[in-house]
Amino acid sequence: MSEPQVKGWCPGALRPMMSGDGLVIRVRPRLARLEAAQALGLCDLAQRYGNGSLDLTSRANLQIRGVAPDDHEALMAALGGLDLLDTDPETERRRNILVTPFWQRGDRSARLARALTEALPELPELPAKVGFAVDTGAQPVLVDAPADFRFERSQGGLLLRADGWALGRPVTDDSAIPALIELAEWFDAHRSPERRRMAQVLAATPLPDAWASTAPKQRAALPQPGAHALGALLGAPFGQIGAEPLARLLHETGAPALRLTPWRLFLLEGAAMPETDDFVTDPGDPLLRADACAGAPFCPSASVETRALARALAPRVPGRLHVSGCAKGCARAAPATVTLTGRDGVFDLIRDGCAGDTPQRTGLTSSDLQSNSEWLR
């Protein structure tokens, strides 16, 4: 089997990516929020043109998978009618902005995210996966989410921090965007083909002292499913949201909007916690500790099925479980307690590592793993 190919860019709507089951169309909602009509429209499009599900990504975007190439034009027209398209592929590519999902109308997070969106054309040309986090709530919640430039709060005010560096630079509402442009220019001057993300650059080139003077506030605990001040938080195992169940839930709760998170949770704005078997409502559900990519036959790099095995094994792993179709580890970049990596139709088992790390066991079948629980402990 050939080595899995790592793509150097993320799919969009205007620039989709071909996978094993058809085109992957990524929709990037502004401020990670969809009006109910937009969310219901996406549910309809996922059933009409895709595989009937919406994938929630680590950047709080939604993907429609399994789209036939001949249907792309019709799908784009429908997304445009929902006001979910950028003006051109370049604008779409640059708009990798992750916003704390708990912003409120007119607050600093919302204002800063809009200012950053407007300023994107002023930034230098950056690698495709470079992104931004607007994490300016009471405490940062996006620390583990993918971003290279981070707006956070310090004890004294607003902070701009380079990912991979513990300290940042104090900024004001007025100086935040000019400071970001300056830091982006520094990054652009020091990056290389081998070092395309901020943390990689900082591993080789220290940040100037002026940019590393102030600590951000202590991070908040990761949110869990349950009632929230803004509505109801529900979990989507493996980030997969069934379009029909979501549409039914939106109608039943009357939620005016849907908010997306990078934690495989979504928020029904203004809604009470519903009773549902389609999504996770229990913070202790072991599926919240399991990561699994689409796997075979949906991804051409994968040689094994993944999600059925992850569901079966999640209750048996006393920690984080990661089931990856190949060594790329798309579903989880960080180490897991147990990682199972598909290779030539069977699995490698890695403890406290990532999908591409050296395995402790090889050549394991799905049946082997389900009948030998001690391997998972």
Secondary structure in CASP SS format (residue, H / E / C, confidence):
PFRMAT SS
TARGET T0000
AUTHOR 0000-0000-0000
METHOD secondary structure of the structure
MODEL  1
M C 1.00
S C 1.00
E C 1.00
P C 1.00
Q C 1.00
V C 1.00
K C 1.00
G C 1.00
W C 1.00
C C 1.00
P C 1.00
G C 1.00
A C 1.00
L C 1.00
R C 1.00
P C 1.00
M E 1.00
M E 1.00
S E 1.00
G C 1.00
D C 1.00
G E 1.00
L E 1.00
V E 1.00
I E 1.00
R E 1.00
V E 1.00
R C 1.00
P C 1.00
R H 1.00
L H 1.00
A H 1.00
R E 1.00
L E 1.00
E E 1.00
A H 1.00
A H 1.00
Q H 1.00
A H 1.00
L H 1.00
G H 1.00
L H 1.00
C H 1.00
D H 1.00
L H 1.00
A H 1.00
Q H 1.00
R H 1.00
Y H 1.00
G C 1.00
N C 1.00
G C 1.00
S E 1.00
L E 1.00
D E 1.00
L E 1.00
T C 1.00
S C 1.00
R C 1.00
A C 1.00
N C 1.00
L E 1.00
Q E 1.00
I E 1.00
R E 1.00
G E 1.00
V E 1.00
A C 1.00
P H 1.00
D H 1.00
D H 1.00
H H 1.00
E H 1.00
A H 1.00
L H 1.00
M H 1.00
A H 1.00
A H 1.00
L H 1.00
G H 1.00
G H 1.00
L C 1.00
D C 1.00
L C 1.00
L C 1.00
D C 1.00
T C 1.00
D C 1.00
P H 1.00
E H 1.00
T H 1.00
E H 1.00
R H 1.00
R H 1.00
R C 1.00
N C 1.00
I E 1.00
L E 1.00
V E 1.00
T C 1.00
P C 1.00
F C 1.00
W C 1.00
Q C 1.00
R C 1.00
G C 1.00
D C 1.00
R H 1.00
S H 1.00
A H 1.00
R H 1.00
L H 1.00
A H 1.00
R H 1.00
A H 1.00
L H 1.00
T H 1.00
E H 1.00
A H 1.00
L H 1.00
P H 1.00
E H 1.00
L C 1.00
P C 1.00
E C 1.00
L C 1.00
P C 1.00
A C 1.00
K C 1.00
V C 1.00
G C 1.00
F E 1.00
A E 1.00
V E 1.00
D C 1.00
T C 1.00
G C 1.00
A C 1.00
Q C 1.00
P C 1.00
V C 1.00
L C 1.00
V C 1.00
D C 1.00
A C 1.00
P C 1.00
A C 1.00
D C 1.00
F E 1.00
R E 1.00
F E 1.00
E E 1.00
R E 1.00
S C 1.00
Q C 1.00
G C 1.00
G C 1.00
L E 1.00
L E 1.00
L E 1.00
R E 1.00
A E 1.00
D C 1.00
G C 1.00
W C 1.00
A C 1.00
L C 1.00
G E 1.00
R E 1.00
P E 1.00
V E 1.00
T C 1.00
D C 1.00
D C 1.00
S C 1.00
A H 1.00
I H 1.00
P H 1.00
A H 1.00
L H 1.00
I H 1.00
E H 1.00
L H 1.00
A H 1.00
E H 1.00
W H 1.00
F H 1.00
D H 1.00
A H 1.00
H H 1.00
R C 1.00
S C 1.00
P C 1.00
E C 1.00
R C 1.00
R C 1.00
R C 1.00
M H 1.00
A H 1.00
Q H 1.00
V H 1.00
L H 1.00
A H 1.00
A H 1.00
T C 1.00
P C 1.00
L C 1.00
P C 1.00
D H 1.00
A H 1.00
W H 1.00
A C 1.00
S C 1.00
T E 1.00
A C 1.00
P C 1.00
K C 1.00
Q C 1.00
R C 1.00
A C 1.00
A C 1.00
L C 1.00
P C 1.00
Q C 1.00
P C 1.00
G E 1.00
A E 1.00
H E 1.00
A C 1.00
L C 1.00
G E 1.00
A E 1.00
L E 1.00
L E 1.00
G E 1.00
A C 1.00
P H 1.00
F H 1.00
G H 1.00
Q E 1.00
I E 1.00
G E 1.00
A H 1.00
E H 1.00
P H 1.00
L H 1.00
A H 1.00
R H 1.00
L H 1.00
L H 1.00
H H 1.00
E H 1.00
T H 1.00
G C 1.00
A C 1.00
P C 1.00
A E 1.00
L E 1.00
R E 1.00
L E 1.00
T C 1.00
P C 1.00
W C 1.00
R C 1.00
L E 1.00
F E 1.00
L E 1.00
L E 1.00
E E 1.00
G C 1.00
A C 1.00
A C 1.00
M C 1.00
P C 1.00
E C 1.00
T C 1.00
D C 1.00
D C 1.00
F C 1.00
V E 1.00
T C 1.00
D C 1.00
P C 1.00
G C 1.00
D C 1.00
P H 1.00
L H 1.00
L H 1.00
R H 1.00
A E 1.00
D E 1.00
A E 1.00
C C 1.00
A C 1.00
G C 1.00
A C 1.00
P C 1.00
F C 1.00
C C 1.00
P C 1.00
S C 1.00
A C 1.00
S C 1.00
V C 1.00
E C 1.00
T C 1.00
R H 1.00
A H 1.00
L H 1.00
A H 1.00
R H 1.00
A H 1.00
L H 1.00
A H 1.00
P H 1.00
R H 1.00
V C 1.00
P C 1.00
G C 1.00
R C 1.00
L E 1.00
H E 1.00
V E 1.00
S E 1.00
G C 1.00
C C 1.00
A C 1.00
K C 1.00
G C 1.00
C C 1.00
A C 1.00
R C 1.00
A C 1.00
A C 1.00
P C 1.00
A E 1.00
T E 1.00
V E 1.00
T E 1.00
L E 1.00
T E 1.00
G E 1.00
R E 1.00
D C 1.00
G C 1.00
V E 1.00
F E 1.00
D E 1.00
L E 1.00
I E 1.00
R E 1.00
D E 1.00
G E 1.00
C C 1.00
A C 1.00
G C 1.00
D C 1.00
T C 1.00
P C 1.00
Q C 1.00
R E 1.00
T E 1.00
G E 1.00
L E 1.00
T C 1.00
S H 1.00
S H 1.00
D H 1.00
L H 1.00
Q H 1.00
S H 1.00
N C 1.00
S H 1.00
E H 1.00
W H 1.00
L H 1.00
R C 1.00
END
